[in-house]
Amino acid sequence: ILAMKMKMTGGAGVVTDGAFRDSPACAALEWPIYLSGVNANRSNLYHYPAGRNEIISCAGVAICPGDIIVGDGEGVVAIPPQIAVQIADAAYEQELREQYIMELVSAGAGTIDIYPPNEATLAAFQQWRQAKGL
């Protein structure tokens, strides 16, 4: 119910180091919810809006107003806006390298010589990248 209310009032998602109950209903919202676990206990005393645009701590990480929150199936990161472009560029580069390495592995290459990539693999990656116009 609380998750639905947050969604309906414009919330972009939920990130908590606490637990939620009714996880199947939360999943059905098709709305990003990241939590540390599920618990059937009623917990309305612990999950309520206490403030907005304040510095908080979640799972030991300081989250500041304006931070960019990015989550996927592996977890959530908070990115300070002043380094967001650098982080996005680095993430793009890593994704490209891993795409190249996945192609090598799917073609039968072993991982010992290519992952993590050595100098020869990185040089071959640059050639692959140029050939693809990336």
C-alpha positions in Angstrom: 0.0 0.0 0.0 2.8 2.4 0.9 4.7 1.6 -2.3 1.6 2.2 -4.4 1.0 5.5 -2.6 4.6 6.5 -3.3 4.3 5.5 -7.0 1.0 7.4 -7.4 2.4 10.6 -5.9 5.3 10.7 -8.3 8.0 8.7 -6.6 10.6 7.3 -8.9 11.2 4.1 -6.8 12.2 2.9 -3.4 15.7 2.1 -2.1 15.9 0.9 1.5 18.3 -1.0 3.7 15.2 -2.4 5.4 12.7 -5.1 4.4 9.3 -4.9 2.8 6.4 -7.3 3.1 4.0 -8.1 0.3 6.9 -8.5 -2.2 4.7 -10.2 -4.9 2.3 -7.2 -4.8 5.3 -4.8 -4.9 6.7 -6.6 -7.9 3.4 -6.3 -9.6 3.6 -2.5 -9.5 6.3 -2.7 -12.1 8.2 0.0 -10.3 11.8 0.0 -9.1 12.0 -1.3 -5.5 15.4 -2.2 -4.0 15.4 -3.6 -0.5 17.6 -5.7 1.8 15.0 -8.5 2.2 11.4 -9.4 2.7 9.6 -9.9 6.0 6.0 -10.7 6.7 5.8 -8.6 9.8 3.8 -5.4 9.6 6.3 -2.5 9.7 4.3 0.7 9.2 6.3 2.3 12.1 9.5 2.0 10.1 8.6 2.9 6.6 7.2 6.4 6.4 8.3 9.6 4.8 10.4 11.5 7.3 11.7 14.2 5.0 12.7 15.3 1.6 15.9 16.6 0.0 18.0 15.7 3.1 21.2 13.8 3.4 20.5 10.3 4.5 22.5 7.1 5.1 21.4 3.9 3.4 23.4 0.7 3.9 26.2 2.8 5.2 26.4 5.1 2.1 25.7 8.8 2.3 23.0 9.8 -0.2 22.8 13.5 -0.9 20.0 15.5 -2.6 20.7 15.6 -6.3 22.6 12.2 -6.4 21.7 10.1 -9.3 20.4 6.7 -8.2 20.9 3.8 -10.6 19.8 0.3 -9.9 19.6 -3.1 -11.6 19.4 -6.7 -10.7 22.8 -6.6 -9.0 22.2 -3.6 -6.7 22.0 0.2 -6.5 24.6 2.9 -6.7 24.4 6.6 -5.8 26.4 8.9 -8.2 27.2 12.5 -7.2 26.1 14.7 -10.1 29.5 16.3 -10.4 31.1 13.0 -11.5 28.1 11.5 -13.4 29.5 12.1 -16.9 32.8 10.5 -15.9 31.0 7.5 -14.4 28.7 7.2 -17.4 31.7 7.3 -19.8 33.6 4.7 -17.7 30.5 2.4 -17.6 30.1 2.6 -21.3 33.7 1.7 -21.9 33.4 -1.2 -19.5 30.3 -2.5 -21.3 32.0 -2.3 -24.7 35.1 -4.2 -23.4 32.8 -6.8 -21.8 30.8 -7.1 -25.0 34.0 -7.8 -27.0 35.2 -10.3 -24.4 31.8 -12.1 -24.5 32.1 -12.4 -28.2 35.6 -13.9 -27.8 34.4 -16.4 -25.2 31.3 -17.4 -27.2 33.7 -18.1 -30.1 35.6 -20.5 -27.9 38.3 -18.4 -26.3 39.5 -19.2 -22.8 39.1 -16.6 -20.1 42.6 -16.8 -18.5 44.3 -14.8 -21.3 41.5 -12.3 -21.9 39.7 -11.6 -18.7 40.7 -9.4 -17.0 42.0 -8.1 -20.4 45.8 -8.0 -20.9 47.6 -5.5 -23.2 47.1 -7.7 -26.2 43.4 -8.1 -25.6 43.0 -4.4 -25.1 44.8 -3.7 -28.4 42.6 -6.2 -30.2 39.6 -4.6 -28.5 40.5 -1.2 -30.0 40.7 -2.7 -33.4 37.3 -4.4 -32.9 35.9 -1.1 -31.7 37.2 0.8 -34.7 35.9 -1.9 -37.1 32.4 -1.5 -35.5 32.5 2.3 -35.5 32.2 2.5 -31.8 
